[in-house]
Amino acid sequence: MNKNRLEAFSDGVLAIIITIMVLELKVPDEIDFVALKPLFPKLLSYLLSFIYIGIYWNNHHHMMHTVKQVSGSILWANLHLLFWLSLVPFVTAWIGESHFAPTPMMCYGLILLLAAIAYFLLQSRILQKHGPNSVLSKAIGNDLKGKISPVLYLLGIISANFNTLISGAIYILVALIWLIPDKRIEKIIDAE
């Protein structure tokens, strides 16, 4: 099967996710900058989640450049990823509304962890379909980022019980790790 519909659908869903998140930001009644102060937790949670969705879109886009054909299992794995990402607006609004309370911060980390697992499963389905000599297989290598992220998410989830500032810092750290552009796939595609 052709990958174009999968890419178009995924791009559309991710665009909707970002749109839903921004719609949660309500315009203040006042007209000065002081009116934005109560919105700071919501703006901060939106910024972090926007970056996360952008990272997933960017990595998904690069990964799809390595795909020649999709199978039913790839389609389902992709839907699995989109399901977890579709919950990001909910937990984003919750942590913003609650001013980063422990339970919402734990749930935020859990959604990030489950999205990371879903991305790994999608990647695994693509590797299974295209084989060990595929472009994606060559590009991934030892995938240190992919291995350390779930561990950090778990630490963020656990630390939310004790200190939500540490939890938030861990989630920001993972975003920063992935924000640095990953050139592995581009290098392999350019070399071929």
Secondary structure by P-SEA (a helix, b strand, c coil): ccaaaaaaaaaaaaaaaaaaaaaabbbbccccccccccaaaaaaaaaaaaaaaaaaaaaaaaaaaacccccaaaaaaaaaaaaaaaaaaaaaaaaaaacccaaaaaaaaaaaaaaaaaaaaaaaaaaaacccccaaaaaacccccccaaaaaaaaaaaaccccaaaaaaaaaaaaaaaccccaaaaaaaaac
